[in-house]
Amino acid sequence: MRNTFWTACVLFFSAAVYAAEPAPLVVTRAVFAKTVENREPVDTFTTLGNTNTRVYFFSEIRGMAGQSVMHRWEHNEKILQEVTFKIESNRWRAFSGKTLDPRWTGEWKVSVVDAAGSTLSVNTFTYLPDQQPGPAAVKTP
């Protein structure tokens, strides 16, 4: 009987300590999309032709209620845009958009950064020049 009592106490104490630990700070989804509808990404991609000039970055964040995060947009190692969001619940979806100049081809990077400056997630996409159709093949008689 005594062993059962102590075992129950240890299990209760362990469960109470575990429940008191804060939820981990997690970016559960982070994607590029051509659009966002009803707070969800639509037409996600990792490469994009430069005839598309509007892009979005979507992130879902858990365990950071009351804090803030930033989407940091970079091209050629230069920061071009930073958008800050206040996280208002334990599951929060946020997105930011960027209009791209078709000449800005190459790799793009968006980092999700917390208020302390720590990087929580990094995602990249490649912005490609669209292939122009070449001259039609001409057959010689």
PyMOL commands that set and color helices and strands:
alter all, ss='L'
color gray80, all
select helices_A, chain A and resi 2-20
alter helices_A, ss='H'
color red, helices_A
select strands_A, chain A and resi 26-37+40-45+47-49+54-62+68-75+78-86+91-99+106-114+119-128
alter strands_A, ss='S'
color yellow, strands_A
deselect
rebuild
show_as cartoon
